[in-house]
Amino acid sequence: MRLVCIHDRSLIRDLLETDPYLNIYGIGDVDDLFWPYTCWYGLEDEKELKSAVCVYMGSDISTVLALSENTAAMSTLLKAALCILPYRFYAHLSPGLDEVFKKDFCFESNHPHFKMALTDTRLLESEDISQTVELTVDDIPALLDLYNDSYPGNWFEPEMLTLNRYYGIKDGSRLLAAAGTHVYSPSASAAAVGNIATRIECRGKGYGAKVTAALSTRLIKEGIRVGLNVQEDNEAAVSCYRKIGFNIHAGFSECTLRRRSES
């Protein structure tokens, strides 16, 4: 089997749509905004496309998406792609696929995560979201202050507020909590909720659930499927998301890998 670069977006989209909540980030990357920053790889002699690997190059460190229920096919594909992967990259890997990399790459980090899907939208109605407001570009300074204070190191760029949906709870001009989207693709009816943060002194008041519920309610009204990623050992966050209708869909790992030096 020969490794090939896939240029047919419809072929990729059809594969990802077989499990949209597992592939919600990949679905977003097929959108016009992110497509130019991606390379997609598959194996040429497959009668049908059983797996695809995405390399996203639109940030400081490339991201490799290798997620599939068919781990045998994905493992074969990754083995063929090892030689063309970046020297250092961030990755989302389905369980067991880390074994493919251990000979040629070092793991700088490796954290088990859950993919969660909003499947019980009725629970959103039980959450009081009257304190929440939709954020605009005028809120960028307040949002940056919130993240610097309560969520340092998270992935947020100011232009994300102009392209995505964000909701917050305010005390005057100060943001106490916020939730946004890492992926927002109306054309694909898909969104990945992220950048959820509450100020340390405000935790325990349910603000995280409220801003996430407000954002999710807006997305559902737009006819958009909603998913999110959460670290497996973050029991408080998992419980919060379950409370408003999210359920665990799949496990995976978020890793940072670096190619081993030749001896």
Residue pairs with C-beta under 8 A, 6 or more apart in sequence:
1 43
1 44
1 45
1 46
1 76
1 80
2 43
2 44
2 45
2 80
3 41
3 42
3 43
3 44
3 77
3 80
3 81
3 84
4 41
4 42
4 43
4 44
5 39
5 40
5 41
6 12
6 40
6 41
6 42
6 49
6 52
7 40
9 30
9 35
11 49
12 26
12 30
12 40
12 49
12 52
13 27
13 30
13 188
14 49
15 49
15 50
15 51
15 52
16 23
16 26
16 27
16 30
16 52
17 23
17 27
19 68
19 69
19 250
20 27
20 190
20 225
20 227
21 115
21 117
21 225
21 227
21 249
21 250
22 67
22 68
22 69
22 115
22 249
22 250
22 252
23 65
23 67
24 115
24 183
24 190
24 191
24 192
24 225
24 227
25 65
25 92
25 182
25 183
25 192
26 52
26 54
26 65
26 67
27 183
27 185
27 188
27 190
28 34
28 182
28 183
28 184
28 185
28 188
28 190
28 191
28 192
29 35
29 37
29 38
29 54
29 56
29 65
30 38
30 188
31 185
31 187
31 188
32 187
33 163
34 56
34 58
37 56
37 57
37 58
38 54
38 55
38 56
38 57
38 58
39 54
39 55
39 57
40 52
40 53
40 54
40 55
41 52
41 53
41 55
41 77
41 81
41 84
42 49
42 51
42 52
42 53
42 77
43 51
43 76
43 77
43 80
50 68
50 70
50 73
51 68
51 70
51 73
51 74
51 76
51 77
52 77
53 64
53 65
53 66
53 74
53 77
53 78
53 81
54 63
54 64
54 65
55 62
55 63
55 64
55 85
55 86
55 89
56 62
56 63
56 64
56 65
59 155
61 88
61 89
61 90
61 256
62 86
62 89
62 90
63 89
63 90
63 91
63 92
64 85
64 86
64 89
64 90
64 91
64 92
65 91
65 92
66 74
66 77
66 78
66 91
66 92
66 93
66 94
66 97
67 74
67 92
67 93
67 94
67 250
67 252
68 74
68 94
69 94
69 250
71 94
71 95
71 96
71 97
74 94
74 97
75 96
75 97
75 99
75 100
78 97
78 100
78 101
79 100
82 100
82 101
82 104
85 259
87 258
87 259
88 256
88 257
88 258
88 259
89 256
89 257
90 254
90 255
90 256
90 257
91 253
91 254
91 255
91 256
91 257
92 113
92 252
92 253
92 254
93 252
93 253
93 255
94 250
94 251
94 252
95 251
95 252
95 253
98 107
98 110
98 253
98 255
101 107
101 257
103 260
104 259
104 260
105 257
105 258
105 259
105 260
106 257
106 258
106 259
106 260
107 255
107 256
107 257
108 255
108 256
108 257
108 258
109 254
109 255
109 256
110 253
110 254
110 255
111 231
111 232
111 253
111 254
111 255
112 231
112 232
112 233
112 251
112 252
112 253
113 229
113 230
113 231
113 232
113 251
113 252
113 253
113 254
114 229
114 230
114 231
114 232
114 238
114 248
114 249
114 250
114 251
114 252
115 227
115 228
115 229
115 248
115 249
115 250
115 251
115 252
116 227
116 228
116 229
116 230
116 238
116 241
116 246
116 247
116 248
116 249
117 225
117 226
117 227
117 246
117 247
117 249
118 124
118 216
118 220
118 225
118 226
118 227
118 244
118 245
118 246
119 245
119 246
119 247
120 245
120 247
121 216
121 220
121 245
122 245
123 243
123 244
123 245
124 213
124 216
124 217
124 220
124 244
124 245
127 209
127 210
127 213
127 243
127 244
128 210
129 210
129 213
129 214
129 217
131 169
131 210
132 167
132 168
132 169
132 210
132 211
132 214
133 167
133 168
133 169
133 170
134 165
134 166
134 167
134 218
135 143
135 161
135 166
135 167
135 168
135 175
135 178
135 180
136 161
137 158
137 161
137 162
139 161
139 166
139 168
139 175
140 158
140 161
142 168
142 170
142 173
142 174
142 175
143 156
143 161
143 166
143 168
143 175
143 178
144 156
144 158
145 174
145 175
146 168
146 175
146 176
146 177
146 178
146 197
146 199
147 154
147 156
147 195
147 197
149 199
149 200
150 197
150 198
150 199
150 200
151 195
151 197
154 195
154 197
155 182
155 194
155 195
156 180
156 195
160 166
160 180
160 195
161 180
163 184
164 180
164 181
164 182
164 184
165 180
165 181
165 184
165 191
165 215
165 218
165 219
166 178
166 179
166 180
166 181
166 195
166 215
167 178
167 179
167 180
167 211
167 214
167 215
167 218
168 175
168 176
168 177
168 178
168 179
168 211
169 175
169 176
169 177
169 178
169 207
169 210
169 211
170 176
175 199
176 198
176 199
176 202
176 207
177 197
177 198
177 199
177 202
177 207
177 208
177 210
177 211
178 195
178 196
178 197
178 211
179 193
179 194
179 195
179 196
179 197
179 208
179 211
179 212
179 214
179 215
180 193
180 194
180 195
180 196
180 215
181 191
181 192
181 193
181 194
181 195
181 215
181 219
182 192
182 193
182 194
182 195
183 190
183 191
183 192
184 191
184 224
185 191
185 224
186 222
186 224
189 223
189 224
189 225
190 224
190 225
190 227
191 219
191 224
191 225
191 226
191 227
192 226
192 227
192 228
192 229
193 212
193 215
193 216
193 219
193 226
193 227
193 228
194 228
194 229
196 208
196 211
196 212
196 237
197 208
198 205
198 207
198 208
208 237
208 240
209 240
209 243
209 244
212 240
212 241
212 244
213 244
216 226
216 244
216 245
219 226
220 226
227 249
228 241
228 246
229 254
230 237
230 238
230 241
231 237
231 254
232 238
232 251
238 248
